[in-house]
């Protein structure tokens, strides 16, 4: 089992008083669980929470070298993006695209530190109409180019035939129901937490809320295997695994590109693929995507 800290140990770890620890749990999402009536804090999740809330990362010691055939994409995990990267590597054998699964916030921070060419992100802004711009303006020194990759349907993945009769987010608080979750800094977790708050639920009241996996497909596999009854994710995973799906909203999934890197060959080749017949065919075979605005440059409203 991962190391667990008491309230006193967390207060010492964060150099705050114990009352503030309870405030951070209720208002700022500090990861915690109650066992026999006492709060316990998984150390690794507390460390992730600190990183997710860190601002003003130090500049990288050195910039990436000039483009030499390796295209680095980092950020939010997505099935269509995975298949597009594979298509890129097949179509352009003199280039290599690689992906770092860091979550949307992790992708922005990698872009800030010049550790990637493209960041993939779907961070819902407070107005719940726009994506990514406010987060990028807070994290980055200079606003990147924002290119639409796709829209995709986010929701709650459920066991086949929905045996627990889950029909709303509030049902996730049912006694005995188990969920699986995505990590801090991911757009899916951000949306999930917003929906829970709207439903009047907090993570400590949901069994499995702190059970974290790294990819959308991992959410689906945990549910398929019976380790969880529900979890936040995208419709394409539910469709591929034969799971039930409760939709929440269509979201925009963008590619954020450093303006200094925008015209490098790999970046241009990758954008060109979005209009390739092979890409269109791949997207049609995956339920839950809308690529009608693919490649469109986005500007803050």
C-alpha positions in Angstrom: 0.0 0.0 0.0 1.2 3.5 -0.7 2.3 5.6 2.3 -0.5 7.2 4.2 -0.2 10.4 6.2 -2.2 11.6 9.1 -3.7 15.1 9.4 -0.9 16.1 11.7 1.8 14.7 9.2 0.1 16.5 6.3 0.1 19.8 8.2 3.8 19.4 8.9 4.4 18.4 5.3 2.6 21.5 4.0 3.8 23.7 6.8 0.2 24.8 7.7 -2.0 24.3 10.7 -4.4 21.3 10.9 -7.5 23.4 10.5 -6.2 24.6 7.1 -5.7 20.9 6.1 -9.5 20.4 6.5 -10.2 23.5 4.5 -8.0 22.3 1.6 -9.8 19.0 1.6 -13.3 20.6 1.4 -12.5 23.6 -0.9 -9.3 22.8 -2.8 -9.6 19.0 -3.5 -6.7 17.9 -1.3 -6.8 14.1 -1.8 -8.0 12.3 1.4 -9.9 9.3 2.6 -11.6 8.4 5.8 -10.8 5.1 7.5 -12.4 4.3 10.9 -13.5 8.0 11.2 -10.0 9.5 10.7 -8.7 11.3 7.7 -5.7 9.7 5.9 -3.8 11.2 3.0 -2.0 9.1 0.4 1.4 10.7 0.1 1.8 10.2 -3.6 -1.6 11.9 -4.3 -0.8 14.8 -2.0 2.5 15.2 -4.0 0.5 15.1 -7.3 -2.0 17.7 -5.9 0.9 20.0 -5.0 2.3 19.6 -8.5 -1.1 20.2 -10.2 -1.4 23.5 -8.3 2.1 24.7 -8.9 2.5 27.9 -10.8 5.6 29.6 -12.2 7.6 26.5 -13.1 11.3 27.3 -13.5 12.5 27.7 -17.1 14.1 24.7 -18.7 17.9 24.8 -18.6 18.1 24.4 -22.4 15.6 24.5 -25.2 14.8 21.6 -27.5 17.3 21.5 -30.3 16.3 22.4 -33.9 13.8 19.9 -35.4 15.6 16.8 -36.5 12.8 14.5 -37.3 11.4 13.8 -33.8 7.9 15.3 -33.1 7.1 15.4 -29.4 3.4 15.6 -28.4 2.5 15.8 -24.7 -0.7 16.2 -22.7 -4.1 14.6 -22.7 -4.6 11.0 -23.6 -7.0 10.2 -26.5 -7.7 7.2 -28.7 -8.0 9.1 -32.0 -4.7 11.0 -31.2 -3.0 7.7 -30.6 -4.1 6.4 -34.0 -3.1 9.6 -35.7 0.4 9.4 -34.2 0.6 5.8 -35.6 -0.6 7.1 -39.0 2.0 9.8 -38.9 4.8 7.3 -38.2 3.6 5.1 -41.1 3.1 8.0 -43.5 6.4 9.8 -42.7 9.1 7.1 -42.1 11.8 9.8 -41.9 10.1 11.3 -38.9 9.0 9.9 -35.5 6.1 11.2 -33.4 6.2 10.3 -29.7 3.6 11.0 -27.0 4.0 11.9 -23.3 0.8 11.1 -21.4 0.9 13.9 -18.9 -2.7 15.1 -18.7 -3.8 18.4 -20.1 -2.1 20.6 -17.5 1.1 18.5 -17.8 1.0 19.2 -21.5 0.8 22.9 -21.0 3.7 22.8 -18.6 5.8 20.8 -21.0 5.0 23.3 -23.7 6.0 26.2 -21.4 9.4 24.5 -20.7 9.9 23.9 -24.4 9.9 20.1 -23.9 7.3 19.4 -26.6 6.2 20.8 -30.0 2.4 20.2 -29.4 0.3 20.0 -26.2 -3.0 18.2 -26.4 -5.6 19.7 -24.0 -9.3 19.8 -23.2 -9.5 22.0 -20.1 -13.0 23.4 -19.6 -13.0 27.1 -18.5 -15.1 28.5 -15.7 -17.7 29.8 -18.2 -18.2 26.2 -19.4 -18.3 27.4 -23.0 -14.7 27.8 -23.9 -11.6 25.6 -23.6 -7.9 26.0 -22.9 -7.3 29.7 -23.4 -7.5 30.8 -19.8 -5.3 28.0 -18.6 -2.8 28.7 -21.4 -2.7 32.4 -20.5 -1.9 31.6 -16.9 0.7 28.9 -17.6 2.6 30.2 -20.6 4.6 33.3 -21.3 3.2 33.6 -24.8 -0.1 32.4 -26.1 0.4 29.4 -28.4 -1.5 28.7 -31.6 -4.6 26.7 -30.8 -5.7 24.2 -33.4 -8.9 22.2 -33.1 -8.3 18.4 -33.3 -11.7 17.1 -32.6 -14.8 17.2 -30.4 -15.5 14.2 -28.4 -18.3 13.0 -26.1 -17.4 12.9 -22.4 -19.5 11.1 -19.8 -19.5 8.3 -17.3 -18.6 4.8 -18.3 -20.8 2.1 -16.8 -20.8 -1.7 -16.6 -22.7 -3.3 -19.5 -26.5 -3.1 -19.1 -25.9 -0.7 -16.1 -26.7 -3.2 -13.3 -26.3 -0.5 -10.7 -29.0 1.6 -12.4 -26.9 4.8 -12.5 -28.9 7.5 -14.3 -27.2 10.7 -12.9 -24.0 11.8 -11.4 -25.7 12.0 -8.0 -26.2 8.2 -8.2 -22.4 7.8 -7.9 -22.8 8.5 -4.2 -24.9 5.3 -3.7 -23.7 3.0 -0.9 -21.5 0.2 -2.1 -20.9 1.7 -5.5 -17.3 1.8 -6.7 -15.7 4.3 -9.1 -12.4 4.6 -10.8 -10.9 8.0 -11.5 -8.4 9.9 -13.7 -5.4 11.8 -12.2 -5.2 15.4 -11.1 -4.3 17.8 -14.0 -6.4 15.9 -16.5 -9.3 17.6 -18.2 -11.4 14.6 -17.5 -10.8 14.9 -13.8 -11.6 18.6 -13.9 -14.9 18.0 -15.6 -15.7 15.1 -13.3 -15.1 17.2 -10.2 -17.3 20.0 -11.6 -20.1 17.5 -12.1 -19.7 16.1 -8.6 -19.8 19.5 -7.1 -23.0 20.4 -9.0 -24.5 17.1 -7.8 -23.6 18.0 -4.2 -21.0 15.2 -3.9 -17.4 15.3 -2.6 -14.7 12.8 -3.4 -14.5 11.5 0.2 -18.1 10.3 0.0 -17.4 8.2 -3.1 -15.8 4.7 -2.9 -12.9 4.6 -5.3 -12.6 8.3 -6.0 -8.9 8.1 -5.2 -8.4 5.0 -7.3 -6.4 6.6 -10.1 -5.5 5.3 -13.6 -3.6 6.9 -16.4 -5.6 6.5 -19.5 -9.2 6.5 -20.8 -8.9 2.9 -21.8 -7.7 2.0 -18.3 -10.9 3.4 -16.9 -12.9 1.2 -19.3 -10.8 -1.9 -18.4 -11.3 -1.4 -14.7 -15.0 -1.4 -15.2 -15.0 -4.2 -17.7 -13.1 -6.4 -15.3 -15.5 -5.7 -12.5 -13.1 -3.7 -10.3 -15.3 -0.6 -10.6 -19.0 0.2 -11.4 -18.4 3.5 -13.1 -15.8 6.1 -14.0 -15.3 9.3 -16.1 -14.3 8.8 -19.7 -15.1 9.1 -23.3 -17.7 7.4 -25.5 -15.2 5.8 -27.9 -13.9 3.6 -25.0 -17.4 2.5 -24.0 -18.2 1.6 -27.6 -15.0 -0.4 -28.1 -15.4 -2.3 -24.8 -19.1 -2.8 -25.0 -19.8 -0.8 -21.9 -22.8 1.4 -21.2 -22.3 5.2 -21.3 -24.0 8.1 -19.6 -23.2 11.3 -21.6 -22.3 14.6 -19.9 -21.2 16.9 -22.7 -19.4 17.3 -26.0 -16.0 18.9 -25.4 -13.4 20.4 -27.7 -10.0 18.7 -27.7 -7.3 21.1 -29.0 -3.7 21.0 -30.1 -1.7 23.9 -28.6 1.4 24.6 -30.6 4.3 26.9 -29.7 4.5 29.7 -32.3 8.2 29.3 -32.4 7.7 25.7 -33.5 4.6 26.0 -35.7 6.3 25.9 -39.1 8.7 23.0 -38.3 8.3 20.1 -40.7 6.9 17.6 -38.3 4.3 20.0 -36.9 3.1 20.9 -40.4 3.0 17.2 -41.5 0.9 16.3 -38.4 -1.6 19.1 -39.1 -1.8 18.1 -42.8 -2.8 14.6 -41.7 -6.0 16.0 -40.2 -7.3 16.4 -43.8 -6.0 13.1 -45.0 -8.5 10.4 -46.2 -6.8 7.9 -43.9 -7.5 10.1 -40.9 -11.2 10.5 -41.9 -11.5 6.8 -42.2 -10.0 6.2 -38.7 -12.3 8.7 -37.1 -15.4 7.2 -38.7 -14.6 3.9 -37.2 -14.6 5.4 -33.7 -18.0 6.3 -32.1 -18.1 9.5 -30.1 -16.0 11.9 -32.2 -16.9 14.9 -34.3 -14.0 16.1 -36.6 -16.0 18.6 -38.6 -13.8 21.5 -37.3 -10.4 19.6 -37.4 -7.5 21.8 -38.3 -9.4 25.0 -37.5 -7.4 27.8 -35.8 -9.0 28.9 -32.6 -9.0 32.3 -31.0 -10.2 33.4 -27.6 -13.7 34.8 -27.5 
